Amino acid sequence: MTPHLDPWASAGIDDYSKLFEEFGIQPFEELLPHVPDPCPFMRRRIIFGHRGYEPVLDAIVNGKPFAVMSGFMPSGRNHLGNKMVMDEIIWHQRMGGDAFVGIADMEAHSVRGMSWKDCRRIGVEDYVLSLIALGFEPDGYIYYQSECSDVRDLAFELGTKTNVTELSAIYGFSGETSIAHLQSALVQSADILQPQIGRYGGPKPVVIPVGADQDPHIRLVRGLASKMRMFRCEIRSVQNTQHYVSVEGANGMRISRHEVYESTGQYISVRGKSAPKAALSAVASAIDSMGYDVKQHEEHLDIFVDSGDDKVVNALNIGDLCVDDEVVTGSVDARLFEMIESVVQRTEIAFGGYGFVPPAATYHRFMSGLQGGKMSSSVPESIIALTEPPEDAFAKVKNAKTGGRMTLDEQKRLGGEPDKCTAYELLLFHLIPDDKEIVEIYHECKSGKRMCGPCKAYTAELMAEFLRGHQEEREIARERLGEYGLA
């Protein structure tokens, strides 16, 4: 059976390493040295993986347009696990990204049976106020799915590019799954692609900060973004004078064309099954005006670029992507690839298309529930809500599961296990901003110098202090709702 993750379940991930092999998630650590002023979740390896984050990172480093988007289902109390996503959104906003936050009331209504009235109330009281209190700026965009015509209209269009079989394969849906639940998956995809529509500046890299259980949504939307394209972009290489085989065709028919290119240097082939011929001609005209040698065929273009290499011909094909197709590294200059893609995207938009860039994602570790398992609003005793009375949170932390040994003697002799301790996790994820201090706490625990009782008391006091300050900020945020168009 094909493995799948369930984004609506409350179970955690037992082995994060399997996500790299089974689902194609890439390690984030490889990108970390290139991230300017990384957020604590990045520095502390809490963000462990990504899909397609490189274009977002390039935009951050070089001051190019990009966006960050995530959503919250208003079906329960907003807790520290959700705060992680809010913090990641706010960090990307501070790094120059356009920030989008969707309140997933359509999903809550269809999946959890929440009333529309409760969705509205919980959305503002539990989520929006905390988001603003944590630092979300008014130039971001907060909206409800049910009130956003852009999302609803785009979800309908996306529905023409997928089917029940595909959704079932991704999510593990059964014949008992409601149509509204199926539709909510497409609405989420529309949420994620919305920052790229013309109203918000058109195609750009977009990152979605999520837990790994949300990966099915990311895989679906990346595939849909590609299916909505008129053209495909990928880099391939073929040896000079060898046959180049293209498999392309109109109306879904597959044909093969064998061609021999004896020219030296690079050539770029522009193809697209769903593009009008006039769009292909427009691309040809734009590229020709840039001074490149363009040869237009019935269904594709060949663009020749002199590279001085008489042995290798490099092909850059632009057509419509299949699910999970990626741009791979080749010897075609990256700036040239970006230029061609920009021309193609503008042409698509001029001919009524979208030119979507496949959205990226970052994946963070789950917070543990206070008694073990995943922290989830559907398990009230597992969470600390951001609206929790500070004294109640203090008591919860004092009673939380730790990584301590059975006896004081064993703790001193063997050391504690901070990697299994919910109190240490609270310090690591939310309560200790100083990296040096968190490292000291970790090693003191491991060495047996730090005892669980004093450590939990320290953590409990920090948690109560954080909640008192946050709840004061929430009341200030309530007076600022008008700045965000939500008064």
Secondary structure, DSSP 8 states (H G I E B T S, - for coil): ------TTS----S-THHHHHHH--EEGGGTGGGSSS--HHHHTT-EEEEES-HHHHHHHHHT---EEEEEE--SS--BHHHHHHHHHHHHHHHTT-EEEEEE-HHHIIIII---HHHHHHHIIIIIIHHHHHHT--TTSEEEEGGG-HHHHHHHHHHGGG--HHHHHHHH---TTS-HHHHHHHHHHHHHHHGGGSGGGTSS--EEEEEEGGGHHHHHHHHHHHHHT-SS--EEEEEETTSEEEEEE-GGG--EEEEEE----SEEEEEE-SSS-HHHHHHHHHHHHHTT-EEEE-SSEEEEEE--S-SSEEEEEEES---TT------SS-HHHHHHHHHHHHHHHHHTT-------EEEEE---B-TTSSB--TTSGGG--BTTS-HHHHHHHHHTS--S--SSHHHHHHH---GGG-HHHHHIIIII---HHHHHHHHHHHHHT-S-HHHHHHHHHHHHHHHHHHHHHHHHHHHTTGGGGT--
